[in-house]
Amino acid sequence: MSETAALSGPIPLDPPPLPVDGVAVARLYGEPLFAMPQDLYIPPDALEVFLEAFEGPLDLLLYLIRRQNFNILDIPMADMTRQYLAYVEQIRSRNLELAAEYLLMAAMLIEIKSRMLLPARRTDDGKEPADPRAELVRRLLEYEQMKLAAAQLDALPLLGREFLRAQVAVPQGSAERLPVVEIDELRQAWADILRRATLKAHHHITREQLSVREHMSIVLRKLQGRRFVEFHDLFDARAGSPVLVVTFIALLELARESLLEVTQAEAFAPIYVRLAYQPS
């Protein structure tokens, strides 16, 4: 067979794709495909490569100014508008919705250029009219400041990007976790200790040597030179219960020996004590 006949013969087909799992060449939503579909449509914009991405019309204008080294305070509107419209024409043919915002800025640039072509008119007070580009320059400067600030913030170390938070796994039971004690819990614990101490306190009884005869002499000395003494005046409440008991026993002994008299004018009246023998 000659070379010409070989070229005019049938063109060999591409080899079929290798099966994925031994049987099917692919799986779509879990269903196996044993042959590639013949009517598979791939839209022309399925894969697009964007060399320059802009976040809006101001971002595009700022890019064009910096690329051409234009003075932002004295923008050549003719060159700027021409380059801007060329870019808008490219994106309008692909995405009309995205181009709408850019078209609005294009109309603003054309208006500024037309106002610059007209002769300037002085204001009523004789001052020079404002530059038509002033508002656009103000917006561009503010946008550039915000863009630089955002770039500086983005350059800061970010958790999960530049560094990761250190994590240490502590095995359960290797480190004892002490509970957090609040001040109210500490106060309640101290009150419980005092209460238990009061319940477990022992009552100690001590023996005190008290003489009835001595207190009989004390009572007689209190009655000397006095005609009547109220009963409660003979007792000292600060002396304690044992002394009061012994004093009362001393009074009874003196009354039993007829050395003093206990009198009362009527029922519920004050009780008085006096010596049974009063010297004349």
HELIX and SHEET records of a PDB file:
HELIX    1   1 GLU A    3  SER A    8  1                                   6    
HELIX    2   2 PRO A   57  GLN A   68  1                                  12    
HELIX    3   3 MET A   77  ARG A   92  1                                  16    
HELIX    4   4 LEU A   96  LEU A  117  1                                  22    
HELIX    5   5 ALA A  134  ALA A  155  1                                  22    
HELIX    6   6 ILE A  183  LEU A  199  1                                  17    
HELIX    7   7 VAL A  212  LEU A  223  1                                  12    
HELIX    8   8 PHE A  231  LEU A  234  5                                   4    
HELIX    9   9 ALA A  237  ALA A  239  5                                   3    
HELIX   10  10 SER A  241  ARG A  256  1                                  16    
SHEET    1   A 2 ALA A  26  LEU A  28  0                                        
SHEET    2   A 2 GLU A  31  LEU A  33 -1                                        
SHEET    1   B 3 VAL A 229  GLU A 230  0                                        
SHEET    2   B 3 ILE A 271  LEU A 275 -1                                        
SHEET    3   B 3 LEU A 260  GLN A 264 -1                                        
END                                                                             
